[in-house]
Amino acid sequence: MLSRHARAWALVALSLVVPSAARADEPPPEPKPSDVPPGSPNDVRATARMVAVVRAGEAPARSDAALARIIDRPHTIAELEAGFIALPTAPISAGQRGGDTPFVGKIGRGDATLQTGLHILYRWNRSFAVGAGAIFAPSPTSDDEYGGLSGLKRTHSRSYLFMGAEGRWIPVHYKYVEAWVGASAGAVVVADRFTTEAAPSVPPILGNREVTVRTEGLALGATVGGSYYLSENWIAGVTLRGYGWFLPDSPRCSAIGDCATLTSAVAAVEFGLTIGYRLPL
């Protein structure tokens, strides 16, 4: 039997010779890539981590390269637009101010109504595009209490049509998003429609109860907008325009005294959401 002191010294010597076991709750140290044998599970995990890091760095570069491949090639774009038009200082009558737009309601003290349009653009490089478009209001605001100069009770509505050319400068390109500014010029047609509700119904060959007074003029405007590439062919966007309409100073009038309600210079603001289809050339 060893004495108590001998057993103590033996335990000390054994602890110096035999390394301590790793704790069960501590993970083993991560091996270095140079220390991992090829083909081992640790080698596979290390390779996967390095690939993930490389791919994370390449993702922005890939998205930029994808956009460059789309916009650097000449192509045409057909855009459909839906939104609204507002004339802040031009109500259709004293009794109808603010117009009537879906989801938004009245806007300001002038006229406002739903608007749709179509744009065809040619883009020959990443920075510039030119084209033409037509924008019209399919559901004009109506005033049911319009009396006119003759005192007859009539309904009055006013429609707008723009047809012209436009150009865009696209200075901002980030991943799949672009931002642009532009200008447009063309002709605007304003149609004032007056319908006499109290008139008797007669065959169309004898006439109708509606009188339309048209006014033509020049429209000049500036535009800002942005686009998002849903795919290589489909594009969604948003557009905001400000127009100046230049109409004749003397209004046209009908035989019973109904006259055009817009003359001289008129301001118009348009907002639209677009969906476009890209066709490479």
C-alpha positions, 0 to 999 in steps of 0.5 A: 500500500502506498502512503497518502503522500505517494498517491498524491505525487503519482496523480500530479505526475499522471496529469503532466503526462496525459493531456486533459480530455475535451469538455463534451459541451465545447465544440472542437476547434475549426480546422484550417483549410490547409490542415483538412485532408482532401475529400474529408467531410471538413474539406467539403464544408470549408469549400461550401463556405468559400463558395457561398462567400464568393457567390454573395460578392458576385450577386450585385455584379451579376444583377448589374450585368443582367441589366446591362445586357438588357439596356445596352441592346437597341429595343422598342418598348410598348407601354400601357398607362393608367392613372389620373389627370388633374387641372388644378385651376380649371373646374368644368363648372362653378358647381363641380370642383375637384373632379372625381377619380377612382380611389382618390376622389376629388383633387384640388379645386379644378377638374380631375378624372381617370386617364389611360394611355399608350406609349411606343418608345425606341431605345438605342442605348442605355441613356436615351429613348424617343417615341410617341404616345396618346393619352385620353380620359375615357370617363370624364367628370360630369356636371348634372346641374349645368344651365348654360346661357340659354337656361336649359337644364343640361349635363356638361362633361369635358374630355381630354386627348393628347397625342405627341412625341416624347423623349427620355434621358435615363441617367440612373441604373441600379440593379433592376431599377432605372430613373429618368427625366423627359420632355413631351410636345404635341397636340391637345384636344378638349371636348366640352359636351352638353346634353339637354336632358329635357329635350324629347326623344327623336329618331337619330336622323332628326338630330340628338340632344348632345352638342360637342364644342372642341378646342385644339391647342399645343401642349408642352410638358416635362416628365419624371419617372422610374422603371423596374424590370420584372424580367427581360421583357416585362417592365413596370413603372411610375410616371409624373408629368406637368403640362402647359396647354396653350389654347385659343383666347376666344372660345368656340360656342354652339348655336344655343350659346354653349361655349368651350370652358377652357381658353388661353394657358391651362396647367395640367398634372398627370400621374400614371402607373405603367406596364411595358413589354420590351422587344429586342431588335 
